[in-house]
Amino acid sequence: KQVIVGGHHELIVWDVATGKLVKRMRTRTERAYGLAFLKDGLLAVAGGRPGQEGDVRIYDITGDTPDGVSDPKVLVKHVFDTDDAVLCLAVNKDGTKLAAGGTDRLVRVWDVSKPSAPKLEQTIDNHADWVLGCCFTADGKFLLTAGRDKTAKVWDLTKKESVLTMPEHQAIVYGVASVGDGSKGFSVGADKQLRIWKTTAEA
């Protein structure tokens, strides 16, 4: 029923049926690079100031006030900070796991079954450059990632290890996706090609 757009230090909420502006919510994040809904309609936002700071925060966009910086009715949780922008977010199918990647090359995965008290489950150091995209497989057991290091990867969240690297792009990989049963992955990059690849037998 609503579309949320990231603006300069704000989130802009639009009503789909009428096309009318619903509200503007102020944020600390200068640029929002990733937005994803958790369960109960809460919104996770990743972003930052390029070259200066980055963060992930969880908002209640139904809050009465436009202050997403300090009002606890709007800002549900400040999840974490880093020294540069966070560029991508992914949420698993049931909305209990949140993954975020960015310019520090790391992907962090939290248990957000209680959004007000997220728990960091693992930190993945698997790319040699920025992480630009990520997604969970439908069963939530694997995480696909895209990197500026010209690769797409599959990470086993249970074993906490990399199980597949796709190096064929020969250019920056911007995004990844997975089919429902996890048998195929998709990656797209600066080489102007969409690649479809088989994952491991376990994925």
Backbone torsions as a table, in degrees:
resi	resn	phi	psi	omega
1	LYS	NA	-18.5	-178.9
2	GLN	-134.2	153.2	174.1
3	VAL	-119.0	132.9	179.3
4	ILE	-112.3	128.4	-177.3
5	VAL	-119.2	137.6	176.3
6	GLY	-85.8	124.7	177.3
7	GLY	-116.9	-167.7	-179.8
8	HIS	-75.3	107.6	-177.3
9	HIS	57.7	31.2	178.4
10	GLU	-159.9	158.6	168.3
11	LEU	-111.3	133.7	-177.2
12	ILE	-113.1	124.9	-176.2
13	VAL	-108.0	125.5	-179.4
14	TRP	-117.8	145.4	173.8
15	ASP	-86.3	124.5	-175.0
16	VAL	-67.3	-44.2	-174.8
17	ALA	-64.0	-40.5	-175.3
18	THR	-102.5	-17.1	-176.2
19	GLY	73.5	12.4	-176.8
20	LYS	-91.9	148.8	175.5
21	LEU	-69.3	126.9	179.1
22	VAL	-91.5	-48.7	-179.2
23	LYS	-167.5	163.7	170.6
24	ARG	-120.0	131.8	-179.4
25	MET	-117.5	124.6	-178.8
26	ARG	-73.4	138.1	178.9
27	THR	-130.5	156.2	173.8
28	ARG	-72.4	-32.7	-179.0
29	THR	-65.1	125.7	178.8
30	GLU	-70.2	-45.9	178.6
31	ARG	-127.6	131.5	176.6
32	ALA	-97.0	116.3	-178.5
33	TYR	-97.2	-23.3	-178.6
34	GLY	-144.3	136.0	176.6
35	LEU	-133.5	136.9	179.8
36	ALA	-152.7	136.2	179.0
37	PHE	-82.8	135.7	171.6
38	LEU	-94.0	-172.3	176.2
39	LYS	-69.9	161.1	179.2
40	ASP	65.8	17.0	174.4
41	GLY	76.2	8.9	176.3
42	LEU	-75.6	149.7	-173.5
43	LEU	-115.2	124.0	173.7
44	ALA	-93.4	135.5	-178.1
45	VAL	-129.9	129.9	175.8
46	ALA	-114.2	141.6	179.5
47	GLY	-179.3	-146.2	177.9
48	GLY	148.3	-166.7	172.9
49	ARG	-110.6	115.1	-175.5
50	PRO	-52.0	127.8	178.9
51	GLY	77.6	0.7	-176.9
52	GLN	-123.4	-53.5	-176.9
53	GLU	-161.3	158.1	176.0
54	GLY	-147.0	158.3	179.1
55	ASP	-159.0	168.7	170.1
56	VAL	-126.8	130.1	179.2
57	ARG	-134.5	154.0	178.9
58	ILE	-114.5	127.9	-175.8
59	TYR	-119.5	151.3	167.2
60	ASP	-102.9	102.2	-174.4
61	ILE	-74.9	-4.2	176.4
62	THR	-88.8	-1.2	-178.9
63	GLY	-56.3	148.4	-174.8
64	ASP	-73.5	-26.2	-176.6
65	THR	-103.0	157.9	179.6
66	PRO	-88.1	8.9	-174.2
67	ASP	-93.2	98.2	177.1
68	GLY	-93.9	7.4	-179.3
69	VAL	-87.9	-44.2	-174.0
70	SER	-136.1	-11.9	-178.4
71	ASP	-75.6	116.7	-177.6
72	PRO	-65.2	-15.7	176.8
73	LYS	-73.9	-21.9	-179.9
74	VAL	-107.9	-50.4	179.1
75	LEU	-84.1	101.2	-178.0
76	VAL	-74.8	-43.8	-178.4
77	LYS	-159.2	132.7	169.3
78	HIS	-90.5	105.1	-169.3
79	VAL	-75.1	-52.2	178.0
80	PHE	-166.2	163.3	177.0
81	ASP	-119.6	153.7	172.1
82	THR	-146.2	173.3	-172.2
83	ASP	-82.5	-7.2	179.0
84	ASP	-148.7	177.0	-170.3
85	ALA	-63.0	145.6	169.9
86	VAL	-96.1	126.5	-165.1
87	LEU	-106.8	-15.7	-176.7
88	CYS	-152.3	154.1	178.1
89	LEU	-135.5	153.0	170.9
90	ALA	-147.3	146.0	176.8
91	VAL	-125.9	138.8	179.4
92	ASN	-73.7	174.5	-169.9
93	LYS	-58.6	-39.4	-177.7
94	ASP	-94.4	6.5	174.4
95	GLY	73.1	20.9	-177.6
96	THR	-104.2	-11.2	179.5
97	LYS	-123.1	138.3	179.2
98	LEU	-126.8	130.5	176.2
99	ALA	-119.5	143.7	178.7
100	ALA	-142.6	138.9	178.6
101	GLY	-134.3	159.9	-177.8
102	GLY	-167.6	-151.1	-171.0
103	THR	-75.4	-12.1	177.1
104	ASP	-85.4	6.9	177.3
105	ARG	75.1	-3.1	-174.9
106	LEU	-99.3	151.3	169.5
107	VAL	-117.9	126.4	178.2
108	ARG	-108.9	141.1	-179.9
109	VAL	-123.6	125.6	179.9
110	TRP	-115.6	151.0	165.6
111	ASP	-86.6	115.0	-179.7
112	VAL	-115.7	30.3	176.4
113	SER	-60.5	-27.7	168.2
114	LYS	-116.4	94.2	-173.2
115	PRO	-57.8	-26.2	179.4
116	SER	-78.6	-10.3	180.0
117	ALA	-141.5	64.9	-179.7
118	PRO	-65.7	145.5	179.4
119	LYS	-118.2	124.4	177.8
120	LEU	-70.6	120.0	-177.9
121	GLU	-94.4	-39.7	178.5
122	GLN	-161.7	154.2	175.2
123	THR	-118.5	123.5	-173.5
124	ILE	-103.3	119.6	176.9
125	ASP	-111.1	89.1	-168.1
126	ASN	-133.6	-4.3	-179.8
127	HIS	-119.7	151.0	179.7
128	ALA	-91.7	-0.1	-178.9
129	ASP	-154.6	-172.1	-175.7
130	TRP	-50.0	144.2	172.1
131	VAL	-97.4	118.2	-171.8
132	LEU	-105.7	-15.6	-179.6
133	GLY	-156.9	151.8	177.0
134	CYS	-155.7	153.7	174.8
135	CYS	-158.6	149.7	175.0
136	PHE	-87.3	149.5	165.5
137	THR	-72.2	163.2	-174.6
138	ALA	-59.8	-33.3	-179.8
139	ASP	-82.7	-5.0	176.8
140	GLY	75.8	7.7	-175.9
141	LYS	-88.9	-20.8	-176.1
142	PHE	-129.6	153.7	177.9
143	LEU	-126.0	126.6	175.6
144	LEU	-96.9	140.2	-178.5
145	THR	-135.1	152.5	178.0
146	ALA	-122.3	139.7	-174.4
147	GLY	-133.2	159.4	173.3
148	ARG	-73.4	-7.5	175.5
149	ASP	-82.0	11.7	174.4
150	LYS	74.0	23.3	179.4
151	THR	-129.8	155.8	165.6
152	ALA	-116.3	143.5	-173.8
153	LYS	-135.4	158.4	173.3
154	VAL	-120.8	129.2	-177.7
155	TRP	-116.1	129.2	176.0
156	ASP	-84.0	110.9	-175.6
157	LEU	-73.2	-23.1	178.5
158	THR	-79.1	-48.4	-179.6
159	LYS	-81.4	-14.5	-178.8
160	LYS	57.9	51.7	178.7
161	GLU	-152.3	156.0	177.0
162	SER	-75.6	135.5	-179.4
163	VAL	-117.0	-11.0	-178.4
164	LEU	-161.9	137.6	172.6
165	THR	-126.7	132.2	177.0
166	MET	-109.5	100.9	-175.2
167	PRO	-96.2	6.4	-168.6
168	GLU	-74.3	-11.9	-175.3
169	HIS	-64.4	-38.0	-177.7
170	GLN	61.3	20.7	177.0
171	ALA	-161.4	171.4	-178.5
172	ILE	-56.2	134.8	176.0
173	VAL	-102.3	122.3	-173.3
174	TYR	-96.4	-31.7	-174.2
175	GLY	-149.0	155.4	177.8
176	VAL	-137.5	155.1	176.0
177	ALA	-151.5	164.1	-178.5
178	SER	-136.2	143.1	173.4
179	VAL	-72.3	165.0	-172.6
180	GLY	-56.0	-38.6	-177.9
181	ASP	-89.3	1.1	177.4
182	GLY	76.4	6.7	-175.3
183	SER	-79.4	-20.3	-179.5
184	LYS	-133.4	145.0	174.7
185	GLY	-117.2	157.4	179.2
186	PHE	-128.3	140.8	176.8
187	SER	-142.3	146.3	-178.5
188	VAL	-137.1	142.5	-175.3
189	GLY	-151.1	-166.1	-176.1
190	ALA	-71.7	-8.5	176.6
191	ASP	-82.2	4.0	176.2
192	LYS	67.1	26.4	179.7
193	GLN	-126.1	141.4	170.2
194	LEU	-97.3	121.1	-178.5
195	ARG	-107.7	137.8	177.6
196	ILE	-115.5	125.7	-174.6
197	TRP	-138.3	149.9	178.1
198	LYS	-80.6	137.2	175.9
199	THR	-86.8	-178.4	178.2
200	THR	-66.2	164.2	-179.8
201	ALA	-59.4	-34.4	-178.0
202	GLU	-71.6	-29.6	-177.3
203	ALA	-81.1	NA	NA
